């Protein structure tokens, strides 16, 4: 299975884009959980996710978006649109984006036929759509329902159903290029974002290679809810992360705030 991108600069840290395809996500009928699952796994593998997009089942949108993302990232991971129905057009769009033919893949067909035979499912032309794979692609195993995903160059095409997508993703992750693992530290405090915005901005300028963020939330208490801000630092340099963590603690103290236990 190919794990390299034509646009990958040798020695550069690997990057990824996630492309979720499906009108059901945009309509709100289905809630996506695939982005979070992949982003977490990729971060642990040292692959930085540059962006994630959710787009409709429209061929020109899929093709244009895919071509943009695959040219600017080491990897692109797509979910959705590889089933048997009329709106499952992802495989055709991948073929169009790469300028290759698409047809029934003999190995994909054999896997599906075996799966259907064991369950007394009658093959038909619609079900066989799931065996249509762009020319030159390699298959991604589907241990849940047999219908495979596929990889073409640096693009990995997977099902939208979370249980199936997760099985596919877990199978390909070990074969991807590794980068420096992205670690994180966090400091939870009882200050408002407006109080710590200026010192946090100064700290970010001091450590430009660290990603600093503030995330407001609240915690339940006996006497009511307590509003909090979680200060999070992410990066690959453990020494710098330790320095930033201590700086965040001091920042909270200097602003007359308190560290909150999670």
C-alpha positions as a LaTeX table, in Angstrom:
\begin{tabular}{lrrr}
\hline
Residue & $x$ (\AA) & $y$ (\AA) & $z$ (\AA) \\
\hline
Unk1 & 0.00 & 0.00 & 0.00 \\
Unk2 & 1.40 & 3.36 & $-1.01$ \\
Unk3 & 2.19 & 5.76 & 1.81 \\
Unk4 & 3.96 & 8.52 & $-0.06$ \\
Unk5 & 2.68 & 11.71 & $-1.64$ \\
Unk6 & 3.88 & 13.07 & $-4.95$ \\
Unk7 & 3.93 & 16.49 & $-3.30$ \\
Unk8 & 5.72 & 15.39 & $-0.14$ \\
Unk9 & 8.96 & 17.20 & 0.50 \\
Unk10 & 11.60 & 14.79 & 1.74 \\
Unk11 & 12.30 & 15.25 & 5.43 \\
Unk12 & 9.26 & 17.44 & 6.07 \\
Unk13 & 6.99 & 16.46 & 8.97 \\
Unk14 & 4.01 & 14.45 & 7.70 \\
Unk15 & 0.67 & 16.25 & 7.52 \\
Unk16 & $-2.89$ & 15.20 & 6.88 \\
Unk17 & $-6.28$ & 16.49 & 5.83 \\
Unk18 & $-9.57$ & 14.82 & 6.67 \\
Unk19 & $-12.44$ & 15.00 & 4.20 \\
Unk20 & $-15.90$ & 13.95 & 5.39 \\
Unk21 & $-18.29$ & 13.44 & 2.49 \\
Unk22 & $-22.04$ & 13.30 & 2.97 \\
Unk23 & $-25.21$ & 15.36 & 2.90 \\
Unk24 & $-26.41$ & 13.61 & 6.05 \\
Unk25 & $-23.60$ & 15.23 & 8.05 \\
Unk26 & $-24.35$ & 18.70 & 6.70 \\
Unk27 & $-28.07$ & 18.30 & 7.34 \\
Unk28 & $-27.49$ & 17.49 & 10.99 \\
Unk29 & $-29.22$ & 14.10 & 10.74 \\
Unk30 & $-25.95$ & 12.30 & 11.46 \\
Unk31 & $-23.29$ & 13.47 & 13.90 \\
Unk32 & $-19.71$ & 12.94 & 12.78 \\
Unk33 & $-17.34$ & 11.25 & 15.23 \\
Unk34 & $-14.79$ & 10.12 & 12.66 \\
Unk35 & $-12.78$ & 13.35 & 12.63 \\
Unk36 & $-11.99$ & 13.15 & 16.34 \\
Unk37 & $-11.05$ & 9.48 & 16.11 \\
Unk38 & $-8.64$ & 10.03 & 13.23 \\
Unk39 & $-7.18$ & 13.26 & 14.58 \\
Unk40 & $-6.31$ & 11.58 & 17.88 \\
Unk41 & $-4.72$ & 8.58 & 16.19 \\
Unk42 & $-2.75$ & 10.70 & 13.75 \\
Unk43 & $-1.42$ & 12.95 & 16.52 \\
Unk44 & $-0.20$ & 9.91 & 18.43 \\
Unk45 & 1.55 & 8.80 & 15.24 \\
Unk46 & 3.21 & 12.19 & 14.79 \\
Unk47 & 1.09 & 13.29 & 11.83 \\
Unk48 & $-0.26$ & 16.81 & 12.12 \\
Unk49 & $-3.82$ & 17.35 & 10.89 \\
Unk50 & $-3.81$ & 20.62 & 8.97 \\
Unk51 & $-7.54$ & 20.75 & 8.37 \\
Unk52 & $-10.82$ & 18.84 & 8.26 \\
Unk53 & $-13.67$ & 19.59 & 5.88 \\
Unk54 & $-17.26$ & 18.37 & 5.55 \\
Unk55 & $-18.62$ & 18.57 & 2.02 \\
Unk56 & $-21.80$ & 17.46 & 0.18 \\
Unk57 & $-22.32$ & 14.57 & $-2.24$ \\
Unk58 & $-21.64$ & 16.76 & $-5.27$ \\
Unk59 & $-19.09$ & 15.42 & $-7.74$ \\
Unk60 & $-17.44$ & 18.71 & $-8.72$ \\
Unk61 & $-17.08$ & 19.72 & $-5.07$ \\
Unk62 & $-15.54$ & 16.37 & $-4.13$ \\
Unk63 & $-13.10$ & 16.38 & $-7.05$ \\
Unk64 & $-11.95$ & 19.97 & $-6.57$ \\
Unk65 & $-11.61$ & 19.66 & $-2.81$ \\
Unk66 & $-9.72$ & 16.39 & $-3.06$ \\
Unk67 & $-7.26$ & 17.75 & $-5.61$ \\
Unk68 & $-6.56$ & 20.77 & $-3.43$ \\
Unk69 & $-6.03$ & 18.74 & $-0.27$ \\
Unk70 & $-3.91$ & 15.98 & $-1.78$ \\
Unk71 & $-1.54$ & 18.54 & $-3.31$ \\
Unk72 & $-0.94$ & 20.24 & 0.03 \\
Unk73 & $-0.74$ & 17.32 & 2.48 \\
Unk74 & 1.20 & 14.13 & 2.92 \\
Unk75 & $-2.07$ & 12.23 & 3.37 \\
Unk76 & $-5.77$ & 12.74 & 2.75 \\
Unk77 & $-8.34$ & 10.58 & 4.54 \\
Unk78 & $-11.90$ & 10.52 & 3.25 \\
Unk79 & $-14.97$ & 9.01 & 4.87 \\
Unk80 & $-18.38$ & 8.35 & 3.37 \\
Unk81 & $-19.90$ & 7.75 & $-0.04$ \\
Unk82 & $-18.63$ & 4.25 & $-0.93$ \\
Unk83 & $-21.86$ & 2.29 & $-0.40$ \\
Unk84 & $-24.39$ & 0.82 & $-2.90$ \\
Unk85 & $-26.81$ & 3.73 & $-3.35$ \\
Unk86 & $-27.09$ & 6.45 & $-6.00$ \\
Unk87 & $-25.52$ & 9.12 & $-3.78$ \\
Unk88 & $-22.43$ & 7.02 & $-3.06$ \\
Unk89 & $-20.19$ & 8.72 & $-5.60$ \\
Unk90 & $-16.87$ & 9.00 & $-3.79$ \\
Unk91 & $-15.08$ & 6.22 & $-5.69$ \\
Unk92 & $-16.09$ & 7.72 & $-9.05$ \\
Unk93 & $-14.91$ & 11.15 & $-7.90$ \\
Unk94 & $-11.56$ & 9.78 & $-6.76$ \\
Unk95 & $-11.07$ & 8.19 & $-10.18$ \\
Unk96 & $-12.01$ & 11.47 & $-11.86$ \\
Unk97 & $-9.62$ & 13.47 & $-9.66$ \\
Unk98 & $-6.72$ & 11.18 & $-10.58$ \\
Unk99 & $-7.76$ & 10.80 & $-14.21$ \\
Unk100 & $-8.03$ & 6.99 & $-14.08$ \\
Unk101 & $-10.67$ & 4.45 & $-15.02$ \\
Unk102 & $-12.91$ & 2.71 & $-12.49$ \\
Unk103 & $-14.38$ & $-0.78$ & $-12.62$ \\
Unk104 & $-15.09$ & $-3.95$ & $-10.69$ \\
Unk105 & $-12.01$ & $-5.01$ & $-8.74$ \\
Unk106 & $-11.76$ & $-8.82$ & $-8.80$ \\
Unk107 & $-10.44$ & $-9.13$ & $-5.25$ \\
Unk108 & $-13.07$ & $-6.74$ & $-3.90$ \\
Unk109 & $-15.77$ & $-8.68$ & $-5.74$ \\
Unk110 & $-14.49$ & $-11.99$ & $-4.34$ \\
Unk111 & $-14.53$ & $-10.66$ & $-0.79$ \\
Unk112 & $-18.09$ & $-9.42$ & $-1.16$ \\
Unk113 & $-19.31$ & $-12.61$ & $-2.84$ \\
Unk114 & $-17.89$ & $-14.70$ & 0.00 \\
Unk115 & $-19.46$ & $-12.45$ & 2.62 \\
Unk116 & $-22.86$ & $-12.52$ & 0.91 \\
Unk117 & $-22.76$ & $-16.26$ & 0.36 \\
Unk118 & $-22.15$ & $-16.92$ & 4.05 \\
Unk119 & $-25.20$ & $-14.81$ & 4.92 \\
Unk120 & $-27.52$ & $-15.87$ & 2.08 \\
Unk121 & $-27.49$ & $-12.35$ & 0.62 \\
Unk122 & $-28.31$ & $-12.19$ & $-3.09$ \\
Unk123 & $-25.79$ & $-10.21$ & $-5.15$ \\
Unk124 & $-27.18$ & $-7.51$ & $-7.43$ \\
Unk125 & $-25.84$ & $-4.63$ & $-9.48$ \\
Unk126 & $-26.32$ & $-2.12$ & $-6.68$ \\
Unk127 & $-24.43$ & $-4.20$ & $-4.12$ \\
Unk128 & $-21.66$ & $-4.77$ & $-6.66$ \\
Unk129 & $-21.12$ & $-1.01$ & $-6.82$ \\
Unk130 & $-19.12$ & $-1.50$ & $-3.63$ \\
Unk131 & $-16.58$ & $-3.52$ & $-5.62$ \\
Unk132 & $-15.92$ & $-0.65$ & $-8.06$ \\
Unk133 & $-12.39$ & 0.59 & $-7.39$ \\
Unk134 & $-10.31$ & 3.17 & $-9.31$ \\
Unk135 & $-7.53$ & 1.73 & $-11.45$ \\
Unk136 & $-4.22$ & 1.46 & $-9.61$ \\
Unk137 & $-5.72$ & 1.59 & $-6.11$ \\
Unk138 & $-4.96$ & $-0.94$ & $-3.38$ \\
Unk139 & $-7.68$ & $-2.25$ & $-1.09$ \\
Unk140 & $-8.20$ & $-1.41$ & 2.58 \\
Unk141 & $-9.58$ & $-4.36$ & 4.53 \\
Unk142 & $-13.05$ & $-4.17$ & 6.05 \\
Unk143 & $-13.33$ & $-6.85$ & 8.75 \\
Unk144 & $-16.83$ & $-5.65$ & 9.69 \\
Unk145 & $-18.87$ & $-5.88$ & 6.47 \\
Unk146 & $-16.34$ & $-6.94$ & 3.78 \\
Unk147 & $-16.85$ & $-3.99$ & 1.40 \\
Unk148 & $-13.30$ & $-2.60$ & 1.16 \\
Unk149 & $-11.99$ & 0.91 & 1.17 \\
Unk150 & $-8.99$ & 1.75 & $-0.98$ \\
Unk151 & $-5.82$ & 3.80 & $-1.22$ \\
Unk152 & $-4.69$ & 5.66 & $-4.33$ \\
Unk153 & $-1.34$ & 7.43 & $-4.00$ \\
Unk154 & $-1.70$ & 9.54 & $-0.81$ \\
Unk155 & $-5.49$ & 9.33 & $-0.57$ \\
Unk156 & $-7.17$ & 6.83 & 1.75 \\
Unk157 & $-10.86$ & 6.24 & 1.12 \\
Unk158 & $-12.92$ & 4.73 & 3.94 \\
Unk159 & $-16.53$ & 4.07 & 4.89 \\
Unk160 & $-18.54$ & 6.64 & 6.83 \\
Unk161 & $-20.02$ & 4.20 & 9.37 \\
Unk162 & $-17.83$ & 4.81 & 12.46 \\
Unk163 & $-17.32$ & 1.16 & 13.41 \\
Unk164 & $-16.19$ & 0.29 & 9.89 \\
Unk165 & $-14.12$ & 3.44 & 9.44 \\
Unk166 & $-12.30$ & 2.84 & 12.72 \\
Unk167 & $-11.40$ & $-0.73$ & 11.74 \\
Unk168 & $-10.09$ & 0.48 & 8.37 \\
Unk169 & $-8.17$ & 3.36 & 9.90 \\
Unk170 & $-6.59$ & 1.19 & 12.59 \\
Unk171 & $-5.35$ & $-1.19$ & 9.90 \\
Unk172 & $-3.61$ & 1.50 & 7.83 \\
Unk173 & $-2.19$ & 3.68 & 10.62 \\
Unk174 & 0.87 & 1.49 & 11.39 \\
Unk175 & 2.01 & 1.73 & 7.77 \\
Unk176 & 1.97 & 5.52 & 7.60 \\
Unk177 & 5.03 & 7.72 & 7.85 \\
Unk178 & 5.80 & 8.66 & 11.44 \\
Unk179 & 6.65 & 12.13 & 12.65 \\
Unk180 & 7.61 & 13.57 & 16.02 \\
Unk181 & 4.80 & 12.75 & 18.44 \\
Unk182 & 2.67 & 15.75 & 19.33 \\
Unk183 & 2.37 & 15.99 & 23.13 \\
Unk184 & 0.26 & 18.35 & 25.20 \\
Unk185 & 0.06 & 19.88 & 28.66 \\
Unk186 & $-2.89$ & 21.70 & 30.18 \\
Unk187 & $-3.64$ & 23.99 & 33.09 \\
Unk188 & $-7.26$ & 24.38 & 34.22 \\
Unk189 & $-8.01$ & 27.65 & 36.02 \\
Unk190 & $-10.92$ & 29.76 & 37.28 \\
Unk191 & $-10.13$ & 32.90 & 35.28 \\
Unk192 & $-12.01$ & 34.37 & 32.35 \\
Unk193 & $-10.43$ & 34.41 & 28.89 \\
Unk194 & $-10.45$ & 38.20 & 28.88 \\
Unk195 & $-8.26$ & 38.22 & 31.98 \\
Unk196 & $-5.54$ & 35.98 & 30.58 \\
Unk197 & $-5.69$ & 36.93 & 26.88 \\
Unk198 & $-2.80$ & 39.42 & 26.93 \\
Unk199 & $-0.28$ & 37.35 & 28.93 \\
Unk200 & $-1.25$ & 34.27 & 26.92 \\
Unk201 & $-0.57$ & 36.16 & 23.70 \\
Unk202 & 2.84 & 37.21 & 25.02 \\
Unk203 & 3.64 & 33.63 & 25.95 \\
Unk204 & 2.71 & 32.46 & 22.46 \\
Unk205 & 5.14 & 34.99 & 20.98 \\
Unk206 & 7.83 & 33.67 & 23.31 \\
Unk207 & 7.23 & 30.09 & 22.17 \\
Unk208 & 6.20 & 30.29 & 18.49 \\
Unk209 & 6.68 & 26.55 & 17.89 \\
Unk210 & 4.14 & 25.65 & 20.57 \\
Unk211 & 0.42 & 25.77 & 19.83 \\
Unk212 & $-1.32$ & 27.60 & 22.69 \\
Unk213 & $-5.06$ & 27.63 & 23.13 \\
Unk214 & $-7.68$ & 28.57 & 25.73 \\
Unk215 & $-10.94$ & 26.67 & 26.03 \\
Unk216 & $-13.73$ & 27.93 & 28.30 \\
Unk217 & $-15.91$ & 25.46 & 30.15 \\
Unk218 & $-17.61$ & 24.88 & 33.46 \\
Unk219 & $-17.54$ & 22.39 & 36.29 \\
Unk220 & $-20.41$ & 21.32 & 38.56 \\
Unk221 & $-20.14$ & 22.23 & 42.24 \\
Unk222 & $-22.35$ & 21.83 & 45.29 \\
Unk223 & $-23.11$ & 25.55 & 45.22 \\
Unk224 & $-23.61$ & 25.71 & 41.45 \\
Unk225 & $-21.49$ & 25.60 & 38.30 \\
Unk226 & $-17.98$ & 27.03 & 38.24 \\
Unk227 & $-16.75$ & 28.60 & 35.02 \\
Unk228 & $-13.25$ & 27.60 & 33.99 \\
Unk229 & $-10.69$ & 28.06 & 31.23 \\
Unk230 & $-8.44$ & 25.22 & 30.14 \\
Unk231 & $-5.07$ & 26.48 & 28.90 \\
Unk232 & $-3.59$ & 23.90 & 26.53 \\
Unk233 & $-0.14$ & 23.77 & 24.95 \\
Unk234 & 0.72 & 21.33 & 22.16 \\
Unk235 & 4.05 & 20.60 & 20.53 \\
Unk236 & 6.81 & 18.11 & 19.83 \\
Unk237 & 9.50 & 19.58 & 22.10 \\
Unk238 & 9.00 & 18.11 & 25.59 \\
Unk239 & 11.43 & 20.54 & 27.22 \\
Unk240 & 9.59 & 23.53 & 25.81 \\
Unk241 & 6.26 & 22.05 & 26.86 \\
Unk242 & 7.49 & 21.73 & 30.44 \\
Unk243 & 8.66 & 25.35 & 30.37 \\
Unk244 & 5.31 & 26.50 & 28.96 \\
Unk245 & 3.37 & 24.51 & 31.56 \\
Unk246 & 5.26 & 26.24 & 34.37 \\
Unk247 & 4.76 & 29.59 & 32.64 \\
Unk248 & 1.00 & 28.94 & 32.45 \\
Unk249 & 0.87 & 28.17 & 36.17 \\
Unk250 & 2.71 & 31.41 & 36.90 \\
Unk251 & 0.41 & 33.28 & 34.51 \\
Unk252 & $-2.64$ & 32.13 & 36.46 \\
Unk253 & $-1.03$ & 33.05 & 39.79 \\
Unk254 & 0.00 & 36.51 & 38.56 \\
Unk255 & $-3.61$ & 37.14 & 37.49 \\
Unk256 & $-4.84$ & 36.20 & 41.00 \\
Unk257 & $-6.44$ & 33.02 & 39.71 \\
Unk258 & $-6.54$ & 29.49 & 41.01 \\
Unk259 & $-5.63$ & 26.15 & 39.48 \\
Unk260 & $-8.71$ & 23.92 & 39.35 \\
Unk261 & $-8.48$ & 20.18 & 39.87 \\
Unk262 & $-10.06$ & 18.21 & 37.01 \\
\hline
\end{tabular}
